[in-house]
Amino acid sequence: MNTWAKTVHRTDPRRRSARRLSRLIAVQALYQWLLTAQDLGVVEAFLRESEDFANSDQEYFQACFLGAARQAEQLRAQFQPQLDRPLAQISPVEHAILLLATYELSAHPEVPYRVVINEAVELAKSLGGNEGHRYINGVLDRLWPSLRPHEPGHG
């Protein structure tokens, strides 16, 4: 990450856009990995060639993509109890979004749970099926309290 990116305040809209873009690319990478079972390095290298990659928070992309992929089994074990159907019936896009969001909830406590859920819902709206965003929202809304028991917002 360059010096400019490190010094930009985290609420700066440019930073927020870079973080949002990194999530989008991470979901694309997870989707590709889920469908092809390619080596993580191959998938990452392919996505690094995308036009948008230079404008993303590259460090965050790498942490989220590799973290979610390497911890996929543990992450699935965390979100599967919240599903209303078998994982095999979840679309690959929704699967990728759930992996990313569950990873963020688990590994990035500095990101408020509401931000994680909102970003996942926005990704589902732009990438998923008609009602996929509602499903993602419901699953994550039931999941986050178990992953963030000390974060304010428990109802």
C-alpha positions in Angstrom: 0.0 0.0 0.0 1.4 3.4 -0.9 2.1 6.2 1.6 -0.9 8.2 0.5 -3.3 5.3 1.2 -1.9 4.8 4.6 -2.4 8.4 5.6 -5.9 9.0 4.3 -8.4 9.1 7.2 -10.6 6.1 7.2 -13.8 8.2 6.8 -12.5 9.9 3.7 -14.8 9.0 0.8 -11.9 8.1 -1.4 -10.8 5.5 1.2 -14.3 4.2 1.6 -14.6 3.8 -2.2 -11.3 1.9 -2.3 -12.5 -0.3 0.5 -15.8 -1.0 -1.2 -14.0 -1.8 -4.4 -11.7 -4.2 -2.6 -14.8 -6.0 -1.2 -16.3 -6.2 -4.7 -13.0 -7.7 -6.1 -12.8 -10.1 -3.1 -16.3 -11.4 -3.9 -15.3 -11.8 -7.5 -12.2 -13.7 -6.5 -14.1 -15.9 -4.0 -16.7 -16.6 -6.7 -14.1 -17.6 -9.2 -12.3 -19.8 -6.6 -15.6 -21.5 -5.6 -16.5 -22.3 -9.2 -13.1 -23.3 -10.5 -11.2 -24.6 -7.4 -8.1 -22.8 -8.9 -5.1 -22.1 -6.8 -5.6 -19.0 -4.7 -2.5 -17.4 -6.2 -3.8 -17.9 -9.7 -7.1 -16.3 -8.8 -5.5 -13.4 -7.1 -3.1 -12.8 -10.0 -6.0 -12.8 -12.4 -8.0 -10.3 -10.4 -4.9 -8.0 -9.9 -5.0 -7.5 -13.7 -8.5 -6.1 -13.6 -8.9 -2.4 -14.4 -10.4 -1.5 -11.0 -7.7 -3.2 -8.9 -5.4 -0.2 -8.8 -8.1 1.9 -7.3 -9.0 -0.6 -4.6 -7.6 -1.0 -1.1 -5.2 -3.7 -2.2 -4.1 -4.7 1.2 -7.7 -5.1 2.4 -8.6 -7.1 -0.7 -5.7 -9.5 -0.1 -6.5 -10.0 3.6 -10.2 -10.6 2.9 -9.8 -12.8 -0.1 -7.0 -15.0 1.3 -8.4 -15.0 4.8 -11.9 -16.0 3.7 -10.7 -18.7 1.3 -8.2 -20.2 3.7 -10.7 -20.2 6.6 -13.7 -21.2 4.4 -14.6 -24.3 6.4 -14.6 -22.5 9.7 -16.5 -19.6 8.2 -19.1 -21.9 6.8 -19.5 -23.6 10.1 -20.3 -20.2 11.6 -22.9 -19.1 9.1 -24.5 -22.4 8.1 -26.7 -22.6 11.2 -28.3 -19.4 10.1 -29.3 -20.8 6.6 -32.8 -22.0 5.9 -31.6 -24.4 3.3 -28.5 -26.6 2.5 -25.4 -24.7 1.5 -25.5 -26.5 -1.9 -28.8 -24.6 -2.6 -27.2 -21.2 -2.0 -26.0 -19.4 -5.2 -22.2 -19.1 -5.6 -22.5 -15.3 -5.4 -24.3 -15.4 -2.1 -21.9 -18.1 -0.9 -19.0 -15.8 -1.7 -20.6 -12.8 -0.1 -21.3 -14.8 3.1 -17.7 -16.0 3.2 -16.5 -12.4 2.9 -18.9 -10.9 5.4 -18.4 -13.7 8.0 -14.6 -13.3 7.6 -14.9 -9.5 8.1 -17.2 -10.0 11.2 -14.6 -12.5 12.6 -11.3 -10.9 11.7 -11.9 -7.2 11.4 -13.5 -5.9 14.6 -12.5 -2.4 13.7 -15.2 -2.4 11.0 -18.6 -2.0 12.7 -21.0 -4.9 12.1 -23.5 -2.5 10.5 -20.9 -1.6 7.9 -20.1 -5.2 7.2 -23.8 -6.1 6.8 -24.6 -3.0 4.7 -21.6 -3.7 2.4 -22.7 -7.3 2.0 -26.2 -6.3 1.2 -25.0 -3.8 -1.4 -22.8 -6.4 -3.0 -25.8 -8.8 -3.1 -28.0 -6.1 -4.7 -25.4 -5.5 -7.5 -24.2 -9.1 -8.0 -26.9 -11.4 -6.8 -30.4 -12.5 -7.6 -33.6 -10.6 -7.1 -34.1 -11.2 -3.4 -30.5 -12.3 -2.6 -29.8 -9.1 -0.7 -32.7 -9.8 1.7 -31.4 -13.3 2.3 -27.9 -12.1 3.0 -29.2 -9.4 5.3 -31.3 -12.0 7.3 -28.4 -14.5 7.6 -25.9 -11.8 8.7 -28.4 -10.2 11.1 -28.8 -13.5 12.9 -25.1 -14.3 12.8 -23.3 -11.1 13.9 -24.3 -11.2 17.6 -22.5 -14.6 18.1 -19.4 -13.2 16.4 -19.4 -9.8 18.1 -20.9 -10.4 21.5 -19.4 -7.2 23.0 -20.2 -4.8 20.2 -23.1 -2.4 21.0 -26.3 -3.1 19.2 -27.6 -6.4 20.7 -31.3 -6.0 20.9 
